[in-house]
Structures are given as structure tokens and as C-alpha cells.
Amino acid sequence: MATLLKGAAVADAINERSKADIPALAERGITPTLAMVRVGSRGDDIAYENGASKRCDKVGVKVKSIVLPEDVTQSGLLETIEDLNRDRLVHGVLIFMPLPKHLDGEAVRRALLPEKDVDGITSGSLAGVFTGSGEGFAPCTAQACIEILDYYGVDCRGKRAVVVGRSLVVGKPAAMLLMAKNATVTTCHTKTVDMPSITKNAEILIAAAGKANALGAEYLSRGQTVIDVGINFIDGKMCGDVDFAAAEPVVGAITPVPGGVGTVTTSVLVSHVVEAANRQNI
Amino acid sequence: MATLLKGAAVADAINERSKADIPALAERGITPTLAMVRVGSRGDDIAYENGASKRCDKVGVKVKSIVLPEDVTQSGLLETIEDLNRDRLVHGVLIFMPLPKHLDGEAVRRALLPEKDVDGITSGSLAGVFTGSGEGFAPCTAQACIEILDYYGVDCRGKRAVVVGRSLVVGKPAAMLLMAKNATVTTCHTKTVDMPSITKNAEILIAAAGKANALGAEYLSRGQTVIDVGINFIDGKMCGDVDFAAAEPVVGAITPVPGGVGTVTTSVLVSHVVEAANRQNI
């Protein structure tokens, strides 16, 4: 029976840390503020926006929702971002991706100031994750994985860690953050040969394959700590990238889906906004 | 008896590729130009400068050597870099690192334009390596490792690759470049536990530990391809990070030291200058 690494307690702890910073900022007349830029009305985006807004409210972070029409021009979108870059009352900016096809996501990524990039999409943030320089912010989901390990006292130092997936939002940055914590990190992906032999050998396993129940019993071994980043749906029921029923009797500890990594992500986002407000007002 | 992966042939092939681009640029009045900025007179820097200058000459790349006094001020150095950023006749800039202690290397790194950063030190270049976006240029030594694998027809796809070392000039970028070639990459470092069990399992091994003969027989296994990035000296004799005498009867192929990776690095640098000239004159 694996220990369940529930996200709620981790999120609470992060929120408390964020809240603790609010009074000192308030005394100086600063309210940490997140601008969320959404183009169109995708259900996913709206759901995330609502969740993030609630979390911001509870912590004491102000939210500015900017909704642009589905057919906004490239220059219209870039102007919005330039305005937010200049706005001293906005500390963090989240832009919902992917953008509609007629817009150039790369140009948008380049336009945003790294110091306001609380979701880790700019070159500055990604270089910061790669180098450990502290520039910008790590992608929230990748950092959420590490926050869970930290909260539950999993020491990464010298451990064999395996990350399944090499996306820029989770896999690659998670690998860098694990390496910064002195784990020996292997990254697996769709071209990996005999993946089970590699994941079985992991002491810490981060599953970010983006495929429902992709990691079954043959990928797992006794005592592992498993962080399941997957959010998939089978017949309307949410499940992760790890076959939970197969994993639970075997591994040492595992995050549930739902109630695991996803629960922590918005708290990391909010903590980035507070941190951005601190950094911008030294 | 391992196959020797000599660098000279690889360097020649890269130089030929670079040379092939020169006439078309010349027709448009463009001479690819590298500015090398050196503070003080460290022997290492001067040796590299001489080597790179010769290589540039042979390919048809112009060199501009800028030597600043050991006690140059931070603003003096930054002004030099700003001038080079603005100079449309300079396509690539190499700044010798580390700088004297009174200078802020981080600020210098931030000042340089990524499009002129032929040595891969800016956030733009490092984010480019991390994301595969093509922004900036990869650090030359890391790319030299990949050029050697390519030249000798070593297919990385699906292979187990292990990189020993996690520096920003070699280990980390080499891991990202290997991953971009679809290898399954593990990065080892000083905090790795039982490193031999990991390196032995590699099909491709890149040694960038920075320690003479650190990888002996117990780290190696039959048939491996070994790229030795180390440049160390024992009793005045150059040696790599791999114990060559122990490796040579065991592994499938290995780069010699000297005559391996080091031989390729300046050719990669020169190719970056030519590429920068192309990109800046589309």
C-alpha cells in the first residue's frame, strides 16, 4: 500500500508562505497582481482561469482578466503584452497557450518580460531553469512536482530520478529542477528503447507522458516515489499517466489523480506572483 | 582495440562547410567577422585566441582582437560589448571567461546580443539549446561532441547516452543536444551515487568531469562510444577524463586526447561566425 502524496496539504503550505509576504507588501502600498490574458473562450482556459482567480483571492493577490476576441490581430495581442510589461501595478502575466493558429506564439513569448513571466514561458525563464541562475520563473507544473517532493521530505540528493516526457512545460524543466537538487536524472521520451528497464530502476519517477495509464506494472518497482503529472480522461473519468491500480500495491508513494500535482500548480503560480511583486519592489 | 575518433577529420569537414558559404557572402560584400574580447593576458586565453585566429584565417573569417587592460572597469567592458552589438560589420563575439574578479560576468553575459553570441553564453543561446528553438548558438565544446558523433555515423536515436558533468559549457548543453537527437540521456555529476553502474550501461558516454583519468575500467563496458572532453595535464602531459589505457582495449570507439574534441571546438566556433553572418544578412 503506497503512501498517498496528496496535493492539498502541499498547496496549503505554499499558500501560507505566499500569504505571509502580503502584509509587508501592503504596508508599502503594493498589492501583488496577476494579469491573465486569454484569447477566445476555450473551456480549458476558462476553467484554469477560474481556479487561479479563486486561489489568488484567498491569498490576497489581485487578478486582472484580459479577454481578447478570437480574431485579435498579432499586433493587437503584442500591444496588450507591451502594456502589461509597462504597467507597474501588474507583477505577473499569464498568457493562455496554445494561441489560435493565426497568432505567432513565439513572438508573444519573446515580447513578455522575463521578470513578469510567472508561468515560465520566456527564454529568460527557461534559461533560468536550465542554468539555475534564478532569472524568471520555472514553469508552474514542473515546480509543483518538486514542491510535492520537498513537502513530503523526499531527499533528491544522489537519487536516481527518471522523468518520462520532454515537454518544455513539464519534462525538461522538471529534469533540470531535479538535477539542481542533486538527483542523477534520466529523461525518457517516445524514442526511448525499453523504457520499463529504465523507469523500474528509478527511485523517483516523474510521469509526464501525456497518455492515460501509460505506465503499468512493468514500469514500476518496490519503494519508488511516483509523481504523476498526467491529466487524462477515460469515459469522462480523470486519470493520470500511471496505472494507479497497478502502482498502488507496488510503489512506496504516489500522487493521486485527481488531487495530486494539479492541485498544487495554481498555488505555485500565485507564489510566483507574490515573488515577482517582491523582486520588482526591492 | 577501440576505433579512434580523431578530431582532425571532423574539423576539416566543418571547415569545408563553412568555406562553402563564404563566396555567396563575399558577393554581397559581407566578410564574416569574429570579435574576440580578452581582458588581461592569461596564457590559456592567448593560446585559444591564436588557435581560433588561425582557423578563422584559413576559412576566410576576419578576426578583430580586442584586448582590454586587466583593470578595465565594468562600464568600460560593457561599453565595448555595446559597441560590438551595434557594429554591423561584426557578426560574432567571443568574450574570454572567467573575467577578473572585480568584473561582473553575469552582467556581461546579459549585455551581449544572442544573435552575436557564437560561444553560447547568453540566456538566449542557453534557452535555445534547452528548447531547441534555434535561438543563439550552442556552446562550442558541447556541439563539438555531437559533430564527432555525426561525422563518424553514430546514430543517437533511442540510444542510452550518459553525460558525466553538468557544467553550462559542456555537460548540460551536451545532454540537451543528445536529447534533441532522440537519445535517452542520463546526466551524472559529483553527487551521483555508484556512477560506474550508470556509465557502464551507456551506449554513448560523454566524459566532461574535468578530472584527469577519472573514468577507469570499472566505468566502461564493451562496445561503447566514448567522447572524452577532458583536457588535463599530468606531469606536463595532456590527458583526458577517461583513462585511455584502460578504455582502449574495452570500448568500441573513443576520442583521443589530444587530437579529439579539442581539435573540433574552434572549427565549430568559426562555423557559428559564418552562420551568424548568414542569419544577420537574410
Interface residues (C-beta under 8 A of the other chain):
Chain A: E106 S123 G124 L126 A127 G128 V129 F130 T131 S133 E135 R157 G158 K159 R160 R166 L168 K172 M176 M179 N182 T184 V185 T186 T187 C188 H189 K191 T192 V193 I198
Chain B: E106 S123 G124 L126 A127 G128 V129 F130 T131 S133 E135 R157 G158 K159 R160 R166 L168 K172 M176 M179 N182 T184 V185 T186 T187 C188 H189 K191 T192 V193 I198
